[in-house]
Amino acid sequence: MDITLLLMAFFSSIGLVFAYLAVVERDLVKAIIFSAVQSSAYAAMLYLLRAPDIVLVYLPVAVGLYPAALLFLVGKTEKEDGE
């Protein structure tokens, strides 16, 4: 079996697990971090599919800019207990 297919299956599984964790997580900061890890796994899959030009745009936006903006916005909100 080709190593590329095994790596695609591995990164696909990692992406799926972290996407699920990002959706079910109640803490916004952890959900943003899970989403960034999921984006990294998908970027690795794009690289394995030989699309480096897309990876060069996807990584800074999906792993850098988007989580940074969300973390900045979450930091501006107040944390209150819902009791």
C-alpha positions in Angstrom: 0.0 0.0 0.0 1.2 3.5 -0.8 2.5 5.6 2.1 0.6 8.6 0.7 -2.7 6.9 1.2 -1.8 5.9 4.7 -0.8 9.4 5.6 -4.0 10.7 4.0 -6.1 8.4 6.1 -4.2 9.4 9.2 -4.5 13.1 8.7 -8.2 12.7 7.7 -8.8 10.9 11.0 -7.0 13.5 13.0 -9.0 16.3 11.2 -12.3 14.5 11.8 -11.5 13.9 15.5 -10.5 17.5 16.1 -13.5 18.9 14.2 -15.8 16.9 16.4 -13.9 18.1 19.5 -14.2 21.7 18.4 -18.0 21.3 17.9 -18.7 19.7 21.3 -16.3 21.7 23.4 -18.0 24.2 25.7 -14.8 26.3 26.3 -14.4 28.7 23.4 -10.6 28.9 23.7 -10.2 25.2 23.5 -12.6 25.0 20.6 -10.5 27.5 18.7 -7.4 25.5 19.4 -9.1 22.3 18.3 -10.2 24.1 15.1 -6.6 25.2 14.4 -5.3 21.6 14.8 -8.0 20.4 12.5 -7.0 23.0 9.9 -3.4 21.9 10.2 -4.4 18.3 9.5 -6.3 19.4 6.4 -3.4 21.5 5.3 -1.2 18.4 5.5 -3.7 16.5 3.4 -3.7 19.3 0.8 0.1 19.1 0.7 -0.1 15.3 0.1 -2.5 16.0 -2.7 0.3 18.1 -4.3 -1.4 21.4 -3.9 1.4 23.5 -2.3 0.1 26.8 -3.6 -3.2 26.2 -1.8 -1.4 25.2 1.4 0.7 28.4 1.3 -2.5 30.4 1.5 -4.5 28.0 3.7 -2.0 27.7 6.5 -1.6 31.4 7.4 -5.3 32.1 7.2 -6.8 29.0 8.8 -4.1 28.4 11.4 -2.8 31.9 12.0 -5.2 34.7 11.2 -8.6 33.2 11.9 -7.7 31.7 15.4 -5.9 34.9 16.3 -8.9 37.0 15.4 -11.2 34.7 17.3 -9.0 34.6 20.4 -8.8 38.4 20.3 -12.6 38.6 20.2 -13.1 36.0 22.9 -10.7 38.0 25.1 -12.9 41.1 24.7 -15.9 39.3 26.1 -16.7 38.9 29.8 -16.8 35.5 31.4 -19.9 34.9 33.6 -21.1 31.8 35.2 -24.6 30.8 34.1 -25.9 29.8 37.5 
